[in-house]
């Protein structure tokens, strides 16, 4: 199993949720109003100067479904490159 972490601009939240719906992914954890600074999208700090914010999702998936999700995120990155979405994949050693 893998843990997929998706960081995305809140402006494209509906598009990200549509990907999960399409892949029938129903279990996830989402953190709203995440703040940070990336290399491409600039600061997302939720302030008057830098008003943008992100959401972060964590999703535990079997390898096959993880591969499908990563492909969809790559497509979303190309389609919505100005808004920002990035995925990270980590191994899961144990679920209790």
C-alpha positions in Angstrom: 0.0 0.0 0.0 1.0 3.6 -0.5 0.1 6.9 1.0 -0.7 9.6 -1.6 -0.5 13.2 -0.4 -2.1 15.7 -2.7 -1.4 19.4 -2.2 -3.6 21.7 -4.2 -4.9 25.3 -4.5 -8.4 25.5 -2.9 -9.5 27.1 -6.2 -9.4 23.6 -7.8 -11.0 21.6 -5.0 -14.0 20.6 -7.1 -11.7 19.2 -9.8 -9.7 17.2 -7.3 -12.9 15.8 -5.7 -14.1 14.9 -9.2 -11.0 12.8 -9.8 -11.6 10.9 -6.5 -15.2 10.3 -7.5 -14.2 9.1 -10.9 -11.8 6.6 -9.4 -14.3 5.6 -6.7 -12.0 6.7 -3.9 -14.2 7.3 -0.9 -11.8 7.3 2.0 -9.4 10.2 2.6 -8.3 12.8 5.1 -8.3 16.5 4.1 -6.6 19.4 5.7 -8.2 22.7 4.8 -6.4 26.1 4.6 -2.9 24.7 4.5 -0.3 27.4 4.1 3.1 27.2 2.5 5.6 28.3 -0.2 6.4 26.2 -3.2 8.9 26.5 -6.0 6.4 27.3 -8.8 3.2 28.7 -7.3 4.5 31.3 -5.0 3.4 31.8 -1.4 0.0 30.5 -0.3 -0.1 32.1 3.2 -3.8 33.2 3.6 -2.7 36.8 4.3 -3.7 40.1 2.7 -0.4 40.1 0.7 -0.5 36.4 -0.1 -4.2 35.5 0.1 -4.1 32.0 -1.6 -4.3 28.9 0.5 -4.1 25.2 -0.2 -5.8 22.0 0.8 -3.9 18.8 1.6 -5.3 15.3 1.2 -3.9 12.0 2.5 -5.2 8.8 0.8 -4.1 5.2 1.6 -4.4 3.1 -1.6 -3.4 -0.2 -3.1 -0.6 0.2 -5.7 -2.9 -0.3 -8.7 -5.3 2.4 -7.6 -2.4 4.7 -6.6 -1.1 4.5 -10.2 -4.5 5.5 -11.6 -4.7 8.4 -9.2 -1.2 9.7 -10.0 -2.0 9.6 -13.7 -5.2 11.7 -13.1 -3.2 14.2 -11.0 -0.6 14.5 -13.8 -3.5 15.3 -16.2 -4.9 17.8 -13.8 -1.4 19.5 -13.4 -1.2 19.9 -17.2 -4.8 21.2 -17.5 -4.7 23.6 -14.5 -1.0 24.5 -14.3 -1.7 28.0 -13.1 -3.6 26.9 -10.0 -1.2 24.3 -8.7 -1.6 20.6 -7.7 1.2 18.2 -6.6 1.2 14.6 -5.4 3.7 12.8 -3.2 3.7 9.0 -2.7 5.0 7.4 0.4 5.2 3.7 1.5 2.9 2.5 4.2 4.6 0.1 6.6 1.7 -0.5 8.9 -2.0 0.3 9.3 -3.5 -0.3 12.8 
